[in-house]
């Protein structure tokens, strides 16, 4: 069970994600960069007790940021879009 929490880092609450959740019943998560679609699907189903129909992933490249006089780069990360079965919802996203 603990490994499921390592795969899913945090839910992404964005304007685009909220619209997608209302219209197409998709939810967004920031996930571990090495996680694959099957692991992500299993983790969402076990933690939230919902049925996931499909998972799409996106590797997001880090951006350049200034820190005083020096320039640094933020970390690369992975985003997952999970399509839930009709009627299933995740309580974290309700009322957002």
N, C-alpha and C positions, 0 to 999 in steps of 0.2 A: 504494500500500500504506500509505503514511503517513497518508492521509486516513481509512483504516479505524480506525486507532488514535486519531484525533481524535474519531471518532463514539462509540466505546466508551470511556468514561472508566475504569470499574472494575467488577469483578463485585461484586454485593451478596451477602454471606454472612450471612443472618439465619435465625432459627428457622423462620419461615414459608417462606422460600425453600428451605431444606434439605428440608423436608417435601414441598414441591411438586416438587422435583427427584427425590425418591425415588418418589413416587406417580404423577406425571403426566409426568415427563421434561421439566419446564420449568425454565429457568434465568433468573436475574435479573441485570440490568446497570443501572448508572447511565450514562446516555447524554447526549450533547450536546443542549441544549434545542431546537435548530433541526433536529435530525435527524428524518427521517420513517421510517415502518415499512420501506419498501423499502431505504433506505440502511442501516438497522440490520440487516436480514436479510442483505444482501450483505456487510456488515462481519463478522458472526459467521461466515458460511459461509467467507469468505476466510481469516480469522485462525485459526479452530479446525478447519477442514476437516470440517464436519458439514453435515447437511441440516436447514434450518429450515423447518418447515411453516407456522407463523404467528407473528406478533408482535403483542402488545398493549402499549400505552403508557399511562402515567399521568403527568400533570403534578402534581408535589408542591409545594405552596405552602410558602414559608419561614415559620418560626415566630419569635415575639417572644422575645428573650433579653435578660437584664440583663447589662450590663458595668459593674460598679461602680454609680455613680449613674445612668448613662444607660441607655436602652433601645434596643436595636438589633434588626434583623431579619436572619435567616439568608437565604441566597439561595434562590430557587426553583430546582427541578431536575426532571429527567425520569427516569422509571424505565421499563425495558422488560422484559416477560416474553416469552421466546422458547420456543416449543414445538419440541422436537427430534424427529426421526424415531426410531422404535423402534430400539434398538441403538446409536444415537449417544450419546456422552457427551463432556463437556468435562473434561479432566484437572484443571483448577483446583478443581473441586468434589468430586473424589474424596477420601474420608476426612475430610471436614469435619464 
